[in-house]
């Protein structure tokens, strides 16, 4: 059964051999990621500014051949589009949306309300003092209405609130929460729905497979839904490790959120082969990477283990394809990954040269033969 939330038609690859090594030739023709999963869900990827501007000779052909949805790494974050209180800058955001439309992709907006990558003026008045609740609410509403309204009908999915929970399940004491109060989440979704009533609105977070964060997120979603907040999807970031979470825990987590009536989207998937903290907290990036132990590439045994890890997780996603409309990889090649901050990591399906890894072929095989 094709997922009812498929938002675009998957177009067949028109030119065989568009990129050497990135298309598998079979008796029935070339097979790509988007081909292999066309009956299950969209396959998305996060794109950076060079790729948006068609300046990445390695990454851009992969994006166009393999994926049918895109998310922006930074082009739509507050500090990029609204750097000054009196002005917006949509230069990169416009190019991002135009790139997606040109390549007939479902376009995701990331992210409207977050505690990170916000300009210093946002939470302060002209004297540098903390603004009042009504002032910050007005700024939030203006920003969401302006940004979402600009791309109404073009950006289909929005990460409305990003990472509102701490690892222990408590509500993060961000400036949003401290100044507005816990109902800032409700207001953010309300404003986004006002700006585009047809958009799919997500709450997006990491490590939702862990207790007590999972229980807290479920309770939060139940509360918002009971209050009539127009949230329609949960984003599992899926910044996972080689052993965590188990496929069984992933299965349980997807089921738990789907039971709430929410669509579940895999929003930022990568597999950290180095270990380290089970978090995607920007402030802890320096500790996230683990030891720099694979400076000369992954040993073959680890490469095979990574392939199995991807295959196992995609098998879980296929099982839940009626509830999962989109799976997004957070980066095109290993070179692009945010996980390289401290140490050389290998978390994605394409290596630093843009060649498909064993994990890529394992994901293709899983899609073709679940």
C-alpha positions, 0 to 999 in steps of 0.5 A, spaced: 500 500 500 502 506 498 503 511 503 497 516 503 501 522 505 506 521 499 506 528 498 510 528 491 510 523 485 516 520 485 519 521 478 523 516 474 531 517 473 531 519 466 538 518 465 541 512 466 548 513 469 547 520 471 553 519 476 558 513 476 557 508 482 550 512 485 545 508 480 545 500 481 543 497 474 538 491 474 534 487 469 529 492 470 533 498 470 536 503 474 534 503 482 535 509 486 533 510 494 527 514 491 526 508 487 527 503 492 522 506 497 517 509 492 511 504 495 513 506 502 515 513 503 519 519 501 527 519 501 529 526 504 536 529 505 539 535 508 542 540 504 547 545 505 548 552 502 553 550 496 548 544 494 542 549 494 547 554 489 548 548 485 556 549 487 557 542 489 559 538 484 560 531 488 553 532 492 548 535 487 548 530 482 547 525 488 541 529 491 538 530 484 538 522 482 537 519 489 532 523 493 525 526 492 525 531 499 530 536 502 531 539 508 535 545 509 541 545 514 541 552 516 537 556 510 531 557 514 533 558 521 532 564 525 539 567 524 539 566 517 532 569 515 531 574 520 538 577 523 536 584 524 529 586 528 528 590 522 529 586 517 529 579 513 534 576 509 531 570 504 536 570 499 538 563 501 531 561 503 529 563 496 534 559 493 533 553 497 525 553 495 527 554 488 532 548 488 527 543 491 521 546 486 526 545 480 527 538 482 520 536 483 522 535 491 517 535 497 520 541 501 521 541 508 522 548 513 527 547 518 526 550 523 521 556 526 522 556 534 529 553 537 533 555 543 539 555 538 542 559 532 537 565 534 540 572 534 542 576 540 536 581 539 531 576 539 530 576 547 532 583 549 530 590 548 534 596 545 537 597 552 539 589 553 534 587 558 530 581 557 523 583 553 516 582 556 512 576 554 507 580 550 513 582 546 516 576 545 510 573 543 509 578 538 516 577 535 514 570 534 508 571 531 511 576 526 517 571 524 512 565 523 507 569 519 512 572 515 516 566 514 511 561 513 507 565 509 512 567 504 512 560 502 505 558 503 503 552 499 511 551 497 514 548 503 509 542 505 512 541 512 515 545 518 519 543 524 515 548 528 518 547 535 525 544 535 528 540 541 523 543 547 525 537 552 531 535 556 534 528 556 531 527 563 524 529 560 523 536 563 521 542 559 528 545 557 529 552 560 530 556 554 529 563 553 522 561 550 520 558 556 522 563 561 519 569 558 513 566 555 512 560 559 510 553 557 504 555 552 510 558 547 509 551 544 501 552 543 502 559 540 508 557 535 503 551 532 497 556 532 501 561 529 504 556 524 497 554 522 494 561 521 500 562 516 499 556 512 493 551 514 495 546 509 502 545 512 504 539 516 506 541 522 512 537 526 515 537 533 522 535 532 527 532 537 532 527 538 533 521 543 526 520 543 527 512 544 530 513 551 526 513 557 524 518 560 524 523 554 520 518 550 514 518 556 515 526 557 514 527 549 508 522 549 505 526 555 506 533 551 503 531 545 497 528 548 496 535 552 497 539 546 492 534 542 487 535 547 488 542 547 486 542 540 493 544 538 494 543 530 500 539 531 500 533 525 507 530 526 512 528 530 520 528 528 524 523 530 531 526 529 534 519 529 541 521 530 543 514 532 549 509 534 551 503 532 548 499 538 543 504 540 537 504 540 535 497 538 531 496 532 526 493 537 526 500 541 525 503 535 519 499 533 516 501 540 517 508 539 514 509 532 508 505 535 507 509 541 507 516 537 503 513 531 498 511 536 497 518 538 494 519 531 500 523 529 504 521 523 512 519 524 517 522 520 525 520 521 528 527 520 535 527 521 538 520 520 545 518 521 549 513 524 555 515 529 560 510 528 564 513 534 560 512 539 559 518 545 554 521 548 546 519 546 544 527 544 544 532 539 545 538 543 549 543 539 552 545 546 555 538 547 558 538 540 565 537 542 564 531 546 559 528 541 564 525 536 568 520 540 575 518 539 578 519 532 580 512 531 578 511 524 583 516 520 584 512 514 577 510 513 572 504 516 575 497 517 571 493 512 568 489 518 565 496 521 563 498 514 559 491 514 556 492 521 554 499 519 550 496 513 547 491 517 545 497 522 542 501 516 538 495 513 535 493 520 533 500 521 530 501 514 526 494 515 523 497 522 521 504 517 518 499 512 514 495 517 511 502 519 510 505 512 503 507 513 505 511 519 511 514 516 511 518 510 518 521 510 525 518 512 531 524 511 538 523 512 542 528 515 547 530 510 549 527 503 556 524 504 560 523 510 564 529 508 558 533 509 556 531 516 556 535 522 558 529 526 565 531 524 566 536 528 571 533 533 573 527 529 572 524 522 566 520 522 562 515 517 555 516 518 552 516 512 550 512 505 556 516 501 563 516 502 567 523 502 568 522 495 561 521 493 561 513 492 556 509 495 558 505 501 556 498 503 550 501 507 547 504 501 547 497 497 544 494 504 538 500 504 537 499 497 536 491 498 532 492 504 527 497 500 527 492 494 526 486 498 523 487 505 
